Every structure is written in structure tokens, then in C-alpha cells.
Amino acid sequence: MASITPQPSFLATRRGKLMLALLCGVAFLDFVDASIVNIALPSIRRALHFSVAGLQWVPSGYLLTYGGFMLLGGRAADLLGRRRILIAGVVVIGVSSLVGGFAGSSEVFVGARLAQGLGAAMTLPAALSILTTSFKEGKERNTALGVWGGIAGLASAVGVLLGGLLVEGPGWRWVMFVNPIAVLFVLGAILRLIPGERGRARLENFDVLGALLATGGMLLLVYALVKAPTVGWGKTRTIAELAGALALLAGFVANELRHSNPLAPLSIFRINGLGASNLTQLVAFAGVLAVFFYLTLYMQTVLGYSAIQTGAAYLPLCFAVAIAAGITSQLLSRIGTRPVIVAGAVIAAGGMYWLSRIPVHGSFLSNLLPGMLVLSLGMGPVFVGVTTAANAGVPPDKAGLAASLLNASQQVGGALGLAIFTAIATSRTNALLAEHTPLPHALTAGFQRAFLVGSILILAAAVIGLRATNTRGEAAQPLRDALPEPAMP
């Protein structure tokens, strides 16, 4: 009997390594956009005359369209071709960033951020699904996802550092202008490295109603949460907005159950542990995002750090996340994803709790660095473990959908977390200001409360992670776990 020659590892080839670098570069571009503007917020507010409430939409607007359109982007990648959708999304990011860089009003800038989020919603699920279908399940894919997860955690911190350098250097507008330059290089690499593919569906086959219901529901939900602290949680308007959001999301689920070609076939949740993996990501990211927003505000408004000092403060976190992600990718094949996720979340919760004890007159070495390092050492395992678990056993024709679900949970979790923590921090700060507490003390108390709730959320993610898929990268039987899709004409 003839011996079977093992298939060589694609990751070991030069093309495989270049493709992984390109896909991680696309992810880096998307994740950086979520955080790079945070450090420029004071400059943006002064230049474009933002109100305090309106400034919230600079980070939230991006996350909102990112999460809201993620399902549509992922499904379009599956049906129309991942390379095609990837190119379209990258172009949208480049054009919208150029518009944002030249913006002369707050309305135009927020509009550009919303468009950036839409572009990211197209590129990220396309890139991740290309990764999971290009690299074999097992050690090869674990390694690739380890690099991807490291980039995910690293990019948020690098975004803050890069933002500080740009604000202190050429000016805040360059936090937008860097994207079009990067996009030119990314487009060239996509055209050269990623093969084209034939589209498998026509536009009329898309579940447009499902996309509208899902996006509208999330838009209304996050808008209600952002406005609730100023309008009042018990006011009729807030209650009506929250009820309307839940009704739209319930309508989305009902539509998916009845539609012949649903945007998100609910049968995909038959894959063992997929729902728990996505919920873990949502809850964990809701807690983690608070760090980059409120820690930046604490360093600048309470400690008096400059933009570049604030950015430099994130350097140790960058290295720690990268190291943790690299170690995690090697641990996955030995102990599985579930222990990695749970242990990482517990460590990250401890780091967040440490940060919840920041004092008014704090120092970087004593009060910030220890908590940031502990948090980052937990973030890496969570991101890598959840990404691996959520893609385990997913059939190739649903890779884009699985990627979009995972990234939608991450971005929606971030947007919801930011809205909730804004309400918590603002409420605490305003209550103390009403008691004539000095502003630095009142602000610090608000930040402390936000970090404390964040640590509780990340700890809850550890509990949810106990139900996530526990895979070491062994081959799965995806077609048994998910129903086939209706044939596309």
C-alpha cells in the first residue's frame, strides 16, 4: 500500500507567512482605529467644538457601525467572495479616514468615524475567514490565530501610543491621515497575495431586512445607553428607546428563523460551545475597553500627562500582550482553549481590580504599571483562546459568518461597555461634585468605580468561559454540527 505523504504546512512557506502578515496587518488597521483617536480627544474637542456628550460619539460611533454591520460584512464575504469584500472595506476605510482628517465640523468627523466602522465591519470578518480557511485546523491554525490574537490585544495599546506621537508631532488630524497611506500598501498586498474567487450569490439573495433589524436594534440600544445618564434611566424616553431596541432585536431573531437565506443562520449555534465563546468575548471586551478610554483620561486630566507621555505609558502593555499571546498559542495544543480562556480572564480581572485602586496623586511605576502588566498578561490568553474556540469546527462556507459573530460580539461589547461605564463614572463624579469634592478627586473616584465594575465583568467572562469550546486544535466534524445552507441560485 502506497504511503501517504503529509501535506506540507502552508504557514511554513514564504507565501503563507506573507499572507498571515497581511491579514494581521488588516486586523491591526481595524483595531488601531478603535483606540488611536482616544488620546487625541481633547485636541479634537477643541478644534471641532464638540460638546462633552457629543465627544462620546467619536469612539462609540466607530464601535457602533463596526458591530452593527459585522454580520452583513461576514455574510457578504461568504457569499460574494472574501477578497472582494476585503478590498471594498479597505477602500471605505481609506476614503472615510481622508474625509475625517479634513473635517471642519464635529458632524463631519463623527460621520467619518461611522463610515470607518462600516469599512472595518467588511474587512475584519473577511480577513479572519481567509485565515481560518487558509491554514489547517490544528497546530498551524493555532499558531496563526495566536499571532492574530496578539495583534488584537497589541493594536489597541499601540493605537494609544501612536496617537500620542501624532498629536504631539504633526497634529491630531494625522490620527486619520495615517490610514490612507497604510491602505495603499494593504491594497497592493491583497491584490498580489490573495487569490480571487467567484461570487456565489446575487445581491437580491441577501437578508436586507435582517441586516436592518440587527443594525437598527444595536444603534438604538447603544444610543439609549449613552443618553441615559443625562436623560435619566427612569424617564419615559429612555425606557421607550430600550424597549424599541429589544423589539428590533427580537424581530431580527424571528426574521432569521423564517427567512430562506438568513443573514445569520441560527443553526450555526449548534456547533458546540460557539455561543458561549462569543458571549465570553462580548463580556470580556466590555470590561477591557474601559482601560484605554478611562486610563487615558486619568493620566491626562488627573496626573497631567502630555499626549506623548500617555502614549509611552502603554509601551509595557504592548510588549506584555504580545508575549502572552505567543505563549498562549503554544499552550493551546497542550491544555486546550477553555483553561486558557478562564485563567486569562481571572488574571485580567485581577489587573483591572488593581487599577480600580488608582489614587489622585498616583505614580506610573507604583500605581499604574503593575495593574497594566497583570491585565495585559490576561488579555492575550483571552483573545487567542476565544478566537480559536469560536472558529473550531466551523465549516468553510460559514467561516465568514463565524468570524463576523465573534467580532460583532467584541465590538458591540466594547460599545456597550463604554456606554455603561460612562454612565457609572459620570454618576459617581457628579454626585461627588455636588458635595463640593475637588474635581481631581471626583474624577478619580469615577474612574475607580468604572474599573471596579470592569473587573467584575471580566470575572463574569471567566465564568461564562467555562462553557466555551475546549479544543486543542483537533479536526472537527463541522457538517454534523451545523445545518447546510439552502442552495443559492
Buried (B, 14 or more C-beta within 10 A) or exposed (E): EEEEEEEEBBBEEEEBEEBBBBBBBBBBBBBBBBBBBBBBBBBBBEBBEBEEEBBBBBBBBBBBBBBBBBBBBBBBBBBBBBBBBBBBBBBBBBBBBBBBBEBEEBEBBBBBBBBBBBBBBBBBBBBBBBBBBBBBBBBBBBBBBBBBBBBBBBBBBBBBBBBBBBBBEEBBBBBBBBBBEBBEEBBEBBEEBBEEEEEEBEEEBBBEBBBBBBBBBBBBBBBBBBBBBEBEEEEEEBBEBBEBBEEBBEBBBEBBEEBEBBBBBEBBBEBBBBBBBBBBBBBBBBBBBBBBBBBBBBBBBBBEBBBBBBBBBBEBBBEBBBBBBBBBBEBBBEEBBBBBBBBBBBBBBBBBBBBBEBEBEBEBEEBBBEBBBBBBBBBBBBBBBBBBBBBBBBBEBBBBBBBBBBBBBBBBBBBBBBBBBBBBBBBBBEEBBEEEBEEBBBBBBBBBBBBBBBBBBBBBBBEBBEBBBBBBBEEBEBEEBBEEBEEEE
